[in-house]
Amino acid sequence: MHEPIHVIGGGLAGSEAAWQIAAAGLPVIIHEMRPQVATFAHKTDGLAELVCSNSFRSDDDEANAVGLLHWEMRQAGGLIIAAGDAHRLPAGGALAVDREGFSAAVTAKLSQHPLVTVERGEISGLPPEDWSSVIIATGPLTSPALAEAIRRLTGEDSLAFFDAIAPIVHFDSIDLTRAWFQSRYDKGETEEERRAYINCPLDRAQYEAFIDALLAAETTEFHDGETDTPYFEGCLPIEVMAARGRETLRYGPMKPVGLTNPHAPDVRPHAVLQLRRDNALGTLYNIVGFQTKMKYGAQVDVFRMIPGLENARFARLGGIHRNTFLNSPRLLDKQMRLKARPRLRFAGQITGVEGYVESAAMGLLAGRMAVAERLGRPLDPPPATTAIGALLAHITGGAEAKTFQPMNVNFGLFPPLEGARGGRRGKRDRARLYTERAKADWQGWLAQTALSPAI
């Protein structure tokens, strides 16, 4: 019987890593500090709890790098993507999930697996020396004690950025005499998907008043030592966006394109706020792209200025938290192991990938690498032409260590197309060539590195 592999952290990356290990026939122990130790963002003790959005973003595997990442995880038997598919909500071309159902499904799958043990409690320092194989997947909210232990070991100050979460509104408090259902450009294959979003229109005067209130609202104060910490550009608080220019939100989350207001079909809104369904019952909707660091009272006052949300009741208000991640290009090897202590492997957002799907994908890869190492079967990294391989290459040397920042998957991380394949083509045609190449290379890598269950 093999010794167990230890996974610290029961989020998306840790859950996926544990699943891949157990699926290969090896015992695994998940160490999750909740509920004994709470975090600012988590509300439950469930595994793979979604704390920000409920969206896994685009599911287009032909022309979108995130959709390609979904495809690769499905091909590899990923638990996170399977649970997402099983608890899918209408969201146009995106993969959005029912948070509670999704987390419950992941928790049940892992808790019921005979090779998986879930132990509750904080790992407050470096793992014991007799844990010969460890995956640290503690995410951006790594406990301060563990983060400090890692910092002492590596001699590096942890890098950090601020991340924000958006409010969630009770559906029955939205005024549908002013708002309407429609996905942008009527995207989606079914009527339900084409009506996956609720839209709240603003005319010019309403938008200007909203921006004024947003810029004047009281916001969360930073603690000492945090004032120089950067934001992640892909998840900026709306008041930070507004401060960059009064039109910024109109060209971002409040862009009024691809939508027609049935209450006033001849009048084009100056701006539109969108809400996306957050649970299977359709009782909760989150405000799309509206991460905020406003104080709670200010949020209620400002958001109720939006037409259709005058009487909104909030199931959760927005917030901001400090995320921690490693300088992975300097600290990790190509197997995602800490160079200073190779028995420690890292996965998920703590490695500097950004996003639910990217985090789970790194957990999938870390789990497979840990299995191969334990079985004495060397596992080459996946080709950089694949979505998972491109992310791995970026965080383990492709990025410049001096300026390293969290990164979503995108085709800019992929090796360029060669010869005629990379000639003058439209954006979607080029994207399709990237995905076709990636799919062939990913299937080849999976076939070459298949790990039969251990005995």
C-alpha positions in Angstrom: 0.0 0.0 0.0 1.4 3.4 -1.0 1.8 6.2 1.5 -0.9 8.9 1.1 -0.3 12.1 -0.8 -1.2 15.1 1.2 -3.2 18.0 -0.3 -3.4 21.1 1.7 -6.5 23.1 0.8 -10.0 22.0 -0.3 -10.7 24.6 -2.9 -10.9 24.1 -6.6 -7.3 23.2 -7.2 -7.0 21.0 -4.1 -10.2 19.2 -4.8 -9.2 18.5 -8.4 -5.7 17.4 -7.4 -7.2 14.9 -4.8 -9.6 13.5 -7.4 -6.8 12.9 -9.9 -4.8 11.1 -7.3 -7.6 8.9 -6.1 -8.7 8.1 -9.7 -5.2 6.8 -10.3 -5.6 4.4 -7.3 -3.5 6.2 -4.7 -4.6 7.3 -1.2 -4.9 11.0 -0.6 -5.6 13.2 2.4 -7.2 16.6 2.0 -6.4 19.0 4.8 -9.0 21.8 4.9 -8.9 24.4 7.7 -12.6 25.4 7.5 -14.8 25.4 9.6 -12.2 25.5 12.4 -10.5 28.5 10.8 -12.7 30.8 8.7 -11.8 33.3 6.0 -13.2 36.6 4.9 -14.6 35.3 1.7 -15.9 31.8 2.5 -19.4 31.2 3.8 -19.5 27.4 4.2 -17.2 24.5 5.0 -17.9 22.8 1.6 -15.1 21.8 -0.7 -14.6 23.8 -3.9 -16.8 26.7 -2.6 -17.0 29.5 -5.2 -16.4 32.8 -3.4 -16.5 35.4 -6.1 -18.4 34.8 -9.4 -20.4 31.7 -10.2 -19.1 31.8 -13.8 -16.4 29.6 -15.4 -16.5 32.0 -18.3 -16.7 31.1 -22.0 -17.4 27.5 -22.9 -16.5 27.9 -26.5 -13.7 25.3 -27.1 -13.2 26.3 -30.8 -12.3 29.9 -30.5 -11.7 30.8 -26.8 -8.7 29.9 -24.6 -10.9 29.4 -21.5 -13.3 27.2 -23.4 -10.3 25.2 -24.6 -9.2 24.8 -21.0 -12.7 23.4 -20.2 -12.3 20.9 -23.1 -8.9 19.7 -21.9 -10.1 19.1 -18.4 -13.1 17.1 -19.6 -10.8 15.0 -21.7 -8.7 14.3 -18.6 -11.7 13.3 -16.4 -11.7 16.5 -14.4 -14.0 16.5 -11.3 -14.4 20.3 -11.2 -15.6 20.6 -14.8 -17.8 17.6 -14.5 -19.5 19.1 -11.5 -19.8 22.4 -13.3 -21.5 20.6 -16.2 -23.9 18.8 -13.9 -24.9 22.0 -12.2 -24.9 24.3 -15.2 -27.1 27.4 -15.3 -28.2 29.3 -18.4 -25.5 31.9 -19.2 -25.4 32.4 -23.0 -22.1 31.0 -24.2 -20.6 30.9 -20.7 -20.5 28.1 -18.2 -22.1 29.4 -15.0 -23.0 27.1 -12.1 -25.3 26.8 -9.1 -22.8 27.5 -6.3 -24.4 25.3 -3.7 -25.2 22.4 -5.9 -21.7 22.5 -7.4 -19.9 22.6 -4.1 -22.1 19.9 -2.6 -21.4 17.6 -5.6 -17.6 18.0 -5.3 -17.8 17.5 -1.6 -19.9 14.3 -1.9 -17.7 12.8 -4.7 -14.5 13.3 -2.6 -16.0 12.4 0.8 -17.4 9.2 -0.5 -14.3 8.0 -2.4 -12.7 5.1 -0.5 -9.2 6.5 -1.1 -9.9 10.0 0.0 -9.7 11.2 3.6 -10.8 14.8 4.5 -9.2 16.1 7.7 -10.3 19.4 9.1 -7.9 21.8 10.7 -5.2 24.3 9.9 -1.7 23.4 8.8 0.0 26.2 10.6 3.5 25.7 9.3 5.5 23.7 6.9 4.1 20.1 6.6 5.8 17.4 8.7 9.0 16.0 7.2 7.5 12.5 7.0 4.9 13.7 4.5 7.0 12.8 1.4 4.6 14.2 -1.2 2.6 17.3 -0.5 0.5 19.6 -2.8 -0.1 23.0 -1.3 -3.3 24.4 -2.9 -4.3 26.9 -0.3 -5.3 29.5 -2.8 -5.2 33.3 -2.5 -6.4 33.2 1.1 -3.5 31.0 2.5 -3.5 31.2 6.3 -0.9 33.7 7.5 1.0 31.1 9.5 1.5 28.8 6.5 2.3 31.8 4.2 4.9 33.0 6.7 6.5 29.5 6.9 6.7 29.4 3.1 8.2 32.9 3.0 10.9 31.9 5.5 11.7 28.8 3.5 12.0 30.5 0.2 13.6 33.8 1.3 11.1 35.6 -0.9 8.5 38.1 0.2 5.1 36.9 -1.0 3.7 38.8 -3.8 0.1 40.0 -3.4 -2.7 41.8 -5.1 -6.2 42.9 -4.0 -9.2 41.0 -5.3 -12.8 42.0 -5.0 -16.2 40.2 -5.1 -19.5 41.4 -6.4 -22.9 41.6 -4.7 -25.7 39.1 -5.0 -29.4 40.3 -5.3 -32.6 38.4 -4.5 -34.5 38.0 -7.7 -37.9 38.9 -6.3 -36.6 42.3 -5.4 -35.7 43.2 -9.0 -38.3 45.4 -10.8 -39.0 43.7 -14.1 -41.2 46.6 -15.3 -37.9 48.4 -15.7 -35.4 45.6 -16.3 -35.6 42.7 -18.8 -34.2 39.3 -19.6 -31.7 39.0 -22.5 -28.2 37.7 -23.2 -26.0 40.1 -25.1 -26.5 39.7 -28.8 -29.1 37.0 -27.9 -26.3 34.5 -27.5 -27.2 31.0 -26.6 -28.6 27.9 -28.3 -31.8 27.8 -26.2 -34.4 30.3 -25.2 -33.3 29.9 -21.6 -29.7 30.8 -22.5 -30.8 33.7 -24.6 -32.6 35.1 -21.6 -29.9 34.2 -19.1 -29.2 37.8 -17.9 -31.3 40.5 -16.4 -30.6 44.0 -17.8 -31.1 47.3 -16.0 -30.9 50.4 -18.4 -29.6 53.8 -17.5 -30.0 57.0 -19.5 -27.2 59.6 -19.6 -28.4 61.5 -16.5 -28.9 58.3 -14.5 -25.4 57.1 -15.5 -23.7 60.4 -14.6 -25.5 60.5 -11.2 -24.4 56.9 -10.6 -20.8 57.6 -11.4 -20.9 60.7 -9.1 -22.3 58.6 -6.2 -19.8 55.8 -6.9 -16.8 58.1 -6.8 -18.0 59.8 -3.6 -18.9 56.6 -1.7 -16.9 55.6 1.4 -14.6 52.6 0.7 -12.8 50.1 2.8 -9.5 51.3 4.3 -6.3 49.4 3.6 -4.2 48.2 6.5 -0.6 49.3 7.1 1.7 47.7 4.5 -1.1 47.1 2.0 -1.2 50.5 0.3 1.3 49.5 -2.4 -0.3 46.2 -3.2 -1.6 46.2 -6.8 -5.0 45.2 -8.0 -5.5 42.4 -10.5 -6.5 44.1 -13.7 -9.0 41.5 -14.6 -11.0 42.0 -11.5 -10.9 45.7 -10.7 -13.3 47.2 -8.2 -15.9 49.3 -10.1 -14.9 52.5 -8.2 -11.3 52.0 -9.3 -12.5 51.7 -12.9 -14.7 54.8 -12.6 -11.8 56.7 -11.2 -9.8 56.0 -14.4 -12.5 57.8 -16.5 -16.2 58.5 -16.4 -16.8 56.4 -19.5 -14.7 53.4 -18.4 -17.7 51.4 -17.0 -19.7 52.1 -20.3 -16.9 50.4 -22.2 -16.6 47.6 -19.6 -19.3 45.8 -17.5 -22.0 48.5 -18.3 -21.6 48.5 -22.1 -25.0 49.0 -23.8 -24.3 47.0 -26.9 -26.1 43.9 -28.2 -29.2 44.6 -26.1 -32.7 45.9 -26.9 -35.0 47.2 -24.1 -38.5 45.8 -24.7 -39.9 48.5 -22.5 -38.5 51.2 -24.8 -37.4 49.4 -28.0 -36.7 52.7 -29.9 -34.4 54.1 -27.2 -30.9 52.9 -26.9 -29.7 52.9 -23.2 -26.7 55.0 -22.4 -25.4 52.2 -20.1 -26.7 48.8 -19.0 -26.0 46.9 -15.7 -26.3 43.1 -16.1 -27.2 40.5 -13.5 -26.5 36.7 -14.0 -28.4 33.9 -12.4 -26.5 32.6 -9.4 -28.4 29.4 -8.4 -30.5 26.7 -10.0 -33.7 28.0 -8.4 -33.3 31.4 -10.0 -33.8 33.1 -6.7 -30.4 34.8 -6.6 -28.6 37.0 -9.3 -25.1 38.4 -9.1 -24.2 41.8 -10.5 -21.8 41.0 -13.4 -18.4 42.7 -13.2 -19.4 44.8 -10.2 -16.6 43.9 -7.7 -16.4 46.6 -5.1 -14.5 47.8 -2.1 -17.3 50.2 -1.0 -18.5 49.9 2.6 -21.7 47.9 3.0 -24.0 50.9 3.7 -22.6 52.8 0.7 -23.2 49.7 -1.6 -26.8 49.6 -0.8 -27.4 53.3 -1.4 -25.4 53.4 -4.6 -26.7 50.2 -6.2 -30.3 51.2 -5.5 -29.8 54.1 -7.8 -29.9 51.6 -10.7 -33.3 51.5 -12.5 -34.8 48.1 -11.5 -32.8 47.8 -8.3 -34.5 50.6 -6.3 -35.9 48.1 -3.8 -33.1 45.5 -4.2 -32.4 43.1 -1.3 -28.9 41.8 -1.1 -28.1 38.2 -0.2 -24.4 39.2 -0.2 -22.7 42.5 -0.5 -19.4 43.0 -2.2 -16.0 43.0 -0.5 -12.3 43.1 -1.1 -9.5 40.8 0.2 -5.8 40.5 -0.1 -4.6 37.6 -2.3 -1.2 35.9 -1.9 0.7 34.2 -4.6 4.3 32.9 -5.2 6.9 34.3 -7.5 6.5 31.0 -9.3 9.0 31.6 -12.2 11.7 32.0 -9.6 10.6 29.4 -7.0 9.0 26.5 -8.9 10.4 23.9 -11.2 8.7 22.4 -14.3 7.0 19.8 -12.0 5.4 22.6 -10.0 7.7 21.7 -7.1 9.4 24.2 -4.8 13.0 24.3 -5.8 14.1 24.8 -2.1 12.0 21.7 -1.0 11.0 19.4 -3.8 8.6 17.3 -1.7 6.4 20.4 -1.7 4.4 20.9 -4.9 2.1 23.9 -5.5 -1.2 24.3 -7.4 -4.0 26.8 -8.0 -4.1 30.5 -7.5 -1.2 30.5 -5.1 1.1 29.7 -8.2 0.0 32.9 -9.9 -2.7 31.7 -12.3 -6.0 33.7 -12.1 -9.5 32.3 -12.4 -11.5 29.3 -11.2 -10.8 27.2 -14.3 -7.1 28.0 -14.4 -6.8 27.1 -10.7 -8.6 23.8 -11.1 -6.5 23.0 -14.2 -3.3 23.5 -12.2 -4.7 21.2 -9.5 -5.4 18.6 -12.2 -1.8 18.8 -13.4 -0.3 18.8 -10.0 -2.3 15.7 -9.0 -1.1 13.8 -12.1 2.5 14.8 -11.5 2.4 13.7 -7.9 1.0 10.3 -8.9 3.6 9.8 -11.6 6.4 10.7 -9.1 5.0 8.4 -6.4 4.8 5.5 -9.0 8.3 6.2 -10.3 7.0 7.0 -13.8 8.5 10.3 -15.0 5.8 12.6 -16.4 6.8 15.2 -18.9 4.9 18.5 -18.8 2.2 18.9 -21.4 3.1 20.7 -24.6 3.1 24.5 -24.3 0.7 24.4 -27.3 -2.1 23.2 -25.0 -4.0 25.5 -22.7 -2.8 23.7 -19.5 0.8 23.4 -20.9 0.8 27.1 -21.8 -0.2 28.1 -18.2 2.4 25.8 -16.8 5.1 27.2 -19.0 4.1 30.7 -18.1 4.3 30.3 -14.3 7.5 28.1 -14.3 9.7 30.3 -16.4 7.8 31.9 -19.3 7.0 34.9 -17.3 9.5 37.5 -16.2 10.1 37.0 -12.5 10.7 40.7 -11.8 7.3 41.7 -13.0 5.3 38.5 -12.4 1.5 39.1 -11.9 -1.5 36.7 -11.9 -2.5 35.6 -15.4 -5.7 34.2 -17.0 -5.3 31.7 -19.8 -5.1 33.4 -23.2 -3.7 32.7 -26.7 -0.9 35.2 -26.0 0.7 32.5 -23.8 0.7 29.9 -26.6 3.6 29.4 -29.0 2.9 31.3 -32.3 1.3 29.4 -35.2 3.8 28.3 -37.7 4.1 29.1 -41.4 0.9 29.5 -43.4 -1.2 28.6 -40.4 -0.1 31.8 -38.7 -0.7 34.1 -41.8 -3.1 36.9 -42.1 -6.4 35.5 -40.8 -9.4 36.8 -38.9 -9.3 36.6 -35.1 -11.7 33.7 -34.8 -10.0 31.8 -37.6 -6.6 32.1 -35.8 -8.2 31.1 -32.5 -9.6 28.0 -34.1 -6.2 27.1 -35.4 -4.8 27.4 -31.9 -7.5 25.2 -30.5 -7.2 22.6 -33.2 -3.5 22.3 -32.6 -4.0 22.2 -28.8 -6.6 19.5 -28.9 -4.4 17.2 -31.0 -1.4 17.8 -28.8 -3.4 17.4 -25.5 -4.9 14.1 -26.7 -1.4 12.9 -27.6 0.0 13.9 -24.2 -2.9 12.1 -22.4 -2.3 8.9 -24.4 1.4 9.0 -23.7 1.1 9.7 -20.0 -1.9 7.6 -19.1 -1.5 6.3 -15.6 -3.2 3.0 -15.0 -4.6 2.6 -11.4 -1.9 1.7 -8.9 -2.0 -1.7 -7.2 
